[in-house]
Amino acid sequence: MILTELHLHHFRNYQDLTVHFNPGVNVLIGHNAQGKTNMLEAIYVLSLTKSHRTSNDHELINWQEKSALISGTVEKSIGKIPLELQFSSKGKKAKVNHLEQARLSQYVGQLNAILFAPEDLSLVKGSPALRRHFMDREFSQMSSKYLYNAGQYRTLLRQKNKYLKQLKYRQQTDRVLLGVLSDQLAAFGAEVIIARQHFLKHLEGWAADLHQEISLNKESLRLEYVNQLKVSDDTTVEEAYQALFKLYQDNEQREIEQGTTIYGPHRDDIRFLVNDKNVQAFGSQGQQRTTALSVKLAEIDLMKEQTGEYPLLLLDDVLSELDTIRQTHLLTAIQNKVQTFLTTTSLSDVARQLINEPTIFEIEHGTLNKEEVK
Ligand SMILES: Nc1ncnc2c1ncn2[C@@H]1O[C@H](COP(=O)(O)OP(=O)(O)OP(=O)(O)O)[C@@H](O)[C@H]1O
């Protein structure tokens, strides 16, 4: 898919801007604090309805204003689709084809974007929460069912945890309601677990090939889904539900004593194995970076496989974080395949040579100038 046009109105430091993009590589270049990341963020928000930098939508609205608008046209194999998001103190409204969507979950999936920022290089060495967030964010874009199930799971988890605390401090005594909450939680949790198993298996296939290539055939990569149920590719949702519900029943007293839910996909993780060794514990920084890069690039192919369309790729200041070999791999892997937006304060010679006919936009104080490419 291609984002042909973007319009920003009172979004962050952009007053009123309409920009037409290159279907290939778009370079957003400028000094610090001019609005490069804000532009990538706008595309990301147009894709997922929320920002990767803040959970407070109000921050997206220009400080002098009361509302903001992001709109754009996405071109897919089925045709052109106009998308629009409005933010105000009353909340946000999402429109597809000029029609307001009753639920944001109906909107997500129209425009898919993969964001790669320097912090993604710590996907491997960062906390398990980072990897769970990664799974939820990426798999939600590929499957509205996943988005729904993960959302329901989160809501029920909050309810169950609140109830467990009330039982712990004896503000409640009725365990029947706890059983009902655990039953529902196990049902949505099982859906999330089986979907993660499925998506990670496919992601592994793509990532292993890329990793081998980037490491010049020296390393093999495997991805293991770490979960308390130890599911395999053959485990059904029903089996996972039964197993998870049993864990809740068997550990009811422990969960009450701890005032929190101990089992479920909110405790999952991903283990990355390079040449069969856990790269988080034993890998060099370079191996960890190669792993993160392979996994990010693999997402592009996974998304194409699952949705039939390539996503957009948003690269926020990552080139400067990668050495020449990894830069070369990244840039050759995306050329002529995915529409790419990359921010940088200066483009290295390597990148200039590798990028095919980019459009270069110079950003200064929330305005854009197109640079003629020499
Ligand atoms: N809600 C807002 N209203 C107005 N201006 C904002 C708002 N939010 C952020 N800004 C301004 O946007 C600018 C930051 O833009 P951005 O994060 O895109 O920088 P950048 O060009 O990516 O820089 P760097 O290279 O340092 O990452 C800052 O000047 C900040 O003050």
The ligand as a MOL file (V3000), in Angstrom:
LIG
                    3D

  0  0  0     0  0            999 V3000
M  V30 BEGIN CTAB
M  V30 COUNTS 31 33 0 0 0
M  V30 BEGIN ATOM
M  V30 1 N 1.5610 19.8130 20.6460 0
M  V30 2 C 2.5450 20.5450 20.1190 0
M  V30 3 N 2.2830 21.8030 19.6390 0
M  V30 4 C 3.2740 22.5370 19.0990 0
M  V30 5 N 4.5560 22.1350 18.9780 0
M  V30 6 C 4.8660 20.9070 19.4330 0
M  V30 7 C 3.8880 20.0620 20.0190 0
M  V30 8 N 4.4860 18.9010 20.3670 0
M  V30 9 C 5.7940 19.0260 20.0280 0
M  V30 10 N 6.0340 20.2370 19.4700 0
M  V30 11 C 7.3090 20.7480 18.9620 0
M  V30 12 O 7.7690 19.8900 17.9280 0
M  V30 13 C 9.2020 19.9440 17.9080 0
M  V30 14 C 9.7720 18.5300 17.9370 0
M  V30 15 O 9.5870 17.9600 16.7270 0
M  V30 16 P 10.1310 16.4890 16.4370 0
M  V30 17 O 10.0340 15.6360 17.6330 0
M  V30 18 O 9.4480 16.0560 15.2090 0
M  V30 19 O 11.6680 16.8160 16.2080 0
M  V30 20 P 12.6640 16.1840 15.1520 0
M  V30 21 O 12.7260 17.0690 13.9630 0
M  V30 22 O 12.3660 14.7640 14.9250 0
M  V30 23 O 14.0160 16.3520 15.9550 0
M  V30 24 P 15.1200 15.3050 16.4270 0
M  V30 25 O 16.0400 15.1560 15.2540 0
M  V30 26 O 15.7530 16.0270 17.5690 0
M  V30 27 O 14.4300 14.0490 16.8330 0
M  V30 28 C 9.6740 20.6470 19.1300 0
M  V30 29 O 10.1020 21.9270 18.7420 0
M  V30 30 C 8.4270 20.7080 19.9970 0
M  V30 31 O 8.4610 21.8450 20.7810 0
M  V30 END ATOM
M  V30 BEGIN BOND
M  V30 1 1 1 2
M  V30 2 1 2 3
M  V30 3 2 2 7
M  V30 4 2 3 4
M  V30 5 1 4 5
M  V30 6 2 5 6
M  V30 7 1 6 7
M  V30 8 1 6 10
M  V30 9 1 7 8
M  V30 10 2 8 9
M  V30 11 1 9 10
M  V30 12 1 10 11
M  V30 13 1 11 12
M  V30 14 1 11 30
M  V30 15 1 12 13
M  V30 16 1 13 14
M  V30 17 1 13 28
M  V30 18 1 14 15
M  V30 19 1 15 16
M  V30 20 2 16 17
M  V30 21 1 16 18
M  V30 22 1 16 19
M  V30 23 1 19 20
M  V30 24 2 20 21
M  V30 25 1 20 22
M  V30 26 1 20 23
M  V30 27 1 23 24
M  V30 28 2 24 25
M  V30 29 1 24 26
M  V30 30 1 24 27
M  V30 31 1 28 29
M  V30 32 1 28 30
M  V30 33 1 30 31
M  V30 END BOND
M  V30 END CTAB
M  END
